[in-house]
């Protein structure tokens, strides 16, 4: 969307809401684009627990101590 500077000043709050929703707003002077209003962070996707169910396998011994030879490598 492109809007002139006067309209941008008049409708800044609603423009920011549109930008937060993911839209980009071009601000123009005399019909020539001079600035772009964009969100600082992309919109966050809504997380849905359980979407990876069945895709991850955790071994029964995942929390067992590591073998000594591997532990030594961490401390050398």
N, C-alpha and C positions, 0 to 999 in steps of 0.2 A: 504494500500500500504506500502511496506517496501523498504527502500532505504539505501545505505551505506553512511557513513559520508562524504566521498569525493564528491559523487553525490549531497548530501544535501547542501554542501557548494557551489557547482557550480550552483545549480538550486534553491536556497533559495526563490527568489522572486516568481517563479512559484509554488513552494510548498506552500507558504503562501496563494496564490490565491486559491489553491485547498482546503486548510484548511478552508478558509473563506467561501467556498461553502459548507462546511459541512463534508468534507472528513477528516479522520485521517491518519497521516503519521507516520510510525514507522521508527526510525533511528537506523541502526545496525552498529556494529563494528565486522568485521570478521564474518559476518552472524548471530551474536547474537544481539537481540534487546537490546538497551540501553536507548532509549528515545522515547517519543511519542509527536508528534506535533499535538495539537488540538486547536480549536477555543476557545477563552475566553467566548464568548457568543453564544448561539444557533442562527442560522439564524432566522431573524425576518420574520414572515409571513406577507404577504401583506394584509393590512386591506381593507375590502370592505364595505363601508357605506351601511346601509340598510339591512344587512343580517338578522337582528333580527326583521324586520318589521312584525307587527302583533303578535309578541310573548310577547310584553311588554304593559301593560295597565297602564296608568297614570290617576288617579282619577281626576275629574274636580276640586275638592277642595284640591288638593295635597299641595298647598301653603297657605292654610287657617291657622290661628293661632291655636296652640294646646290648648286643654282644660286646665283650670287653675290647676286641680289636677296633670296633667302630667308635666306642667311647673314647679310646686313646686318641683317635684322629681329631676329635673335638678339642682335646686338651693339649695338643702339640703345637 
